[in-house]
Amino acid sequence: MDATAIDHVNLRIPADGLDAAVGFYRDALGFDVENRDLFESGEKPFFSVRLTPASVIHLRPAEDFEPPAETAFDHVAIEFAHDIDELRDHLEAAGVEIDRRLEPLGATGVAPAVYVTDPFGYTLELKAAPDAD
């Protein structure tokens, strides 16, 4: 079997977390929010954040939400077609605090990355394209 990409990640968020999710993922990071209407009408139990044409994060509001614990979750890595300075400048302009900066090994090699925390406690690794820095 030959996998080609991660299709989606499904993250639970607080039941009242829709506005915070939209504020962070759409307004601060610039991703499109999809299926909000289907979620709000009760047709789907989640809404989605479109990362690329082939990948999304499903955000599933839950009454019994528990923030992620170090023993159960580490991070989601998202690669961008920007250099690390462009990523950092965008985050700072959006008011998103950068937790740390590293040059981790990932699926496409070693590249600079910054780590941020979303409103629900999930860590996101925002990685520059390997040849962008």
Contacts in CASP RR format, 6 or more apart in sequence:
PFRMAT RR
TARGET T0000
AUTHOR 0000-0000-0000
METHOD contacts of the structure
MODEL  1
MDATAIDHVNLRIPADGLDAAVGFYRDALGFDVENRDLFESGEKPFFSVR
LTPASVIHLRPAEDFEPPAETAFDHVAIEFAHDIDELRDHLEAAGVEIDR
RLEPLGATGVAPAVYVTDPFGYTLELKAAPDAD
5 54 0 8 1.000
5 55 0 8 1.000
6 55 0 8 1.000
7 54 0 8 1.000
7 55 0 8 1.000
7 56 0 8 1.000
8 48 0 8 1.000
8 55 0 8 1.000
8 56 0 8 1.000
8 57 0 8 1.000
8 58 0 8 1.000
9 57 0 8 1.000
9 58 0 8 1.000
9 76 0 8 1.000
10 46 0 8 1.000
10 57 0 8 1.000
10 58 0 8 1.000
10 60 0 8 1.000
11 57 0 8 1.000
11 58 0 8 1.000
11 59 0 8 1.000
11 60 0 8 1.000
11 76 0 8 1.000
11 120 0 8 1.000
11 122 0 8 1.000
12 60 0 8 1.000
12 61 0 8 1.000
12 62 0 8 1.000
12 65 0 8 1.000
12 66 0 8 1.000
13 20 0 8 1.000
13 21 0 8 1.000
13 59 0 8 1.000
13 60 0 8 1.000
13 61 0 8 1.000
13 62 0 8 1.000
13 65 0 8 1.000
13 120 0 8 1.000
14 20 0 8 1.000
14 61 0 8 1.000
14 62 0 8 1.000
14 65 0 8 1.000
14 120 0 8 1.000
15 61 0 8 1.000
15 62 0 8 1.000
15 63 0 8 1.000
15 65 0 8 1.000
16 61 0 8 1.000
17 61 0 8 1.000
17 119 0 8 1.000
17 120 0 8 1.000
18 36 0 8 1.000
18 39 0 8 1.000
18 47 0 8 1.000
18 61 0 8 1.000
20 119 0 8 1.000
20 120 0 8 1.000
21 33 0 8 1.000
21 47 0 8 1.000
21 49 0 8 1.000
21 59 0 8 1.000
21 118 0 8 1.000
21 119 0 8 1.000
21 120 0 8 1.000
22 33 0 8 1.000
22 36 0 8 1.000
23 119 0 8 1.000
24 96 0 8 1.000
24 118 0 8 1.000
24 119 0 8 1.000
25 31 0 8 1.000
25 33 0 8 1.000
25 49 0 8 1.000
25 57 0 8 1.000
25 59 0 8 1.000
25 118 0 8 1.000
26 32 0 8 1.000
26 33 0 8 1.000
26 49 0 8 1.000
27 94 0 8 1.000
28 91 0 8 1.000
28 94 0 8 1.000
28 95 0 8 1.000
28 96 0 8 1.000
29 94 0 8 1.000
29 96 0 8 1.000
31 49 0 8 1.000
31 50 0 8 1.000
31 51 0 8 1.000
32 49 0 8 1.000
32 50 0 8 1.000
33 47 0 8 1.000
33 48 0 8 1.000
33 49 0 8 1.000
33 50 0 8 1.000
34 47 0 8 1.000
34 48 0 8 1.000
34 49 0 8 1.000
34 50 0 8 1.000
34 56 0 8 1.000
35 44 0 8 1.000
35 46 0 8 1.000
35 47 0 8 1.000
35 48 0 8 1.000
36 47 0 8 1.000
38 44 0 8 1.000
38 47 0 8 1.000
39 45 0 8 1.000
39 46 0 8 1.000
39 47 0 8 1.000
39 61 0 8 1.000
45 60 0 8 1.000
46 58 0 8 1.000
46 59 0 8 1.000
46 60 0 8 1.000
46 61 0 8 1.000
47 58 0 8 1.000
47 59 0 8 1.000
48 56 0 8 1.000
48 57 0 8 1.000
48 58 0 8 1.000
48 59 0 8 1.000
49 56 0 8 1.000
49 57 0 8 1.000
49 59 0 8 1.000
50 56 0 8 1.000
51 57 0 8 1.000
51 78 0 8 1.000
57 76 0 8 1.000
65 120 0 8 1.000
67 120 0 8 1.000
67 121 0 8 1.000
68 120 0 8 1.000
68 121 0 8 1.000
68 122 0 8 1.000
68 123 0 8 1.000
73 122 0 8 1.000
73 123 0 8 1.000
74 123 0 8 1.000
75 115 0 8 1.000
75 122 0 8 1.000
75 123 0 8 1.000
75 124 0 8 1.000
75 125 0 8 1.000
76 122 0 8 1.000
76 123 0 8 1.000
76 124 0 8 1.000
76 125 0 8 1.000
77 104 0 8 1.000
77 106 0 8 1.000
77 113 0 8 1.000
77 124 0 8 1.000
77 125 0 8 1.000
77 127 0 8 1.000
78 124 0 8 1.000
78 125 0 8 1.000
78 126 0 8 1.000
78 127 0 8 1.000
79 108 0 8 1.000
79 111 0 8 1.000
79 127 0 8 1.000
79 128 0 8 1.000
79 129 0 8 1.000
80 87 0 8 1.000
80 126 0 8 1.000
80 127 0 8 1.000
80 128 0 8 1.000
80 129 0 8 1.000
80 132 0 8 1.000
81 129 0 8 1.000
81 132 0 8 1.000
82 90 0 8 1.000
82 128 0 8 1.000
82 129 0 8 1.000
82 132 0 8 1.000
83 112 0 8 1.000
83 128 0 8 1.000
83 129 0 8 1.000
83 132 0 8 1.000
83 133 0 8 1.000
84 101 0 8 1.000
84 112 0 8 1.000
84 113 0 8 1.000
84 114 0 8 1.000
84 128 0 8 1.000
84 132 0 8 1.000
84 133 0 8 1.000
85 133 0 8 1.000
86 128 0 8 1.000
87 114 0 8 1.000
87 126 0 8 1.000
87 128 0 8 1.000
88 98 0 8 1.000
88 101 0 8 1.000
88 114 0 8 1.000
91 98 0 8 1.000
91 114 0 8 1.000
91 116 0 8 1.000
91 126 0 8 1.000
92 98 0 8 1.000
96 116 0 8 1.000
97 116 0 8 1.000
97 117 0 8 1.000
98 114 0 8 1.000
98 115 0 8 1.000
98 116 0 8 1.000
99 114 0 8 1.000
99 115 0 8 1.000
99 116 0 8 1.000
99 117 0 8 1.000
99 123 0 8 1.000
100 114 0 8 1.000
100 115 0 8 1.000
101 112 0 8 1.000
101 113 0 8 1.000
101 114 0 8 1.000
101 115 0 8 1.000
102 112 0 8 1.000
102 113 0 8 1.000
102 115 0 8 1.000
103 110 0 8 1.000
103 111 0 8 1.000
103 112 0 8 1.000
103 113 0 8 1.000
104 110 0 8 1.000
104 111 0 8 1.000
104 113 0 8 1.000
104 125 0 8 1.000
104 127 0 8 1.000
106 127 0 8 1.000
108 129 0 8 1.000
108 130 0 8 1.000
109 130 0 8 1.000
110 130 0 8 1.000
111 127 0 8 1.000
111 128 0 8 1.000
111 129 0 8 1.000
111 130 0 8 1.000
111 132 0 8 1.000
111 133 0 8 1.000
112 127 0 8 1.000
112 128 0 8 1.000
112 133 0 8 1.000
113 125 0 8 1.000
113 126 0 8 1.000
113 127 0 8 1.000
113 128 0 8 1.000
114 125 0 8 1.000
114 126 0 8 1.000
115 123 0 8 1.000
115 124 0 8 1.000
115 125 0 8 1.000
115 126 0 8 1.000
116 123 0 8 1.000
116 124 0 8 1.000
116 126 0 8 1.000
117 123 0 8 1.000
117 124 0 8 1.000
118 124 0 8 1.000
END
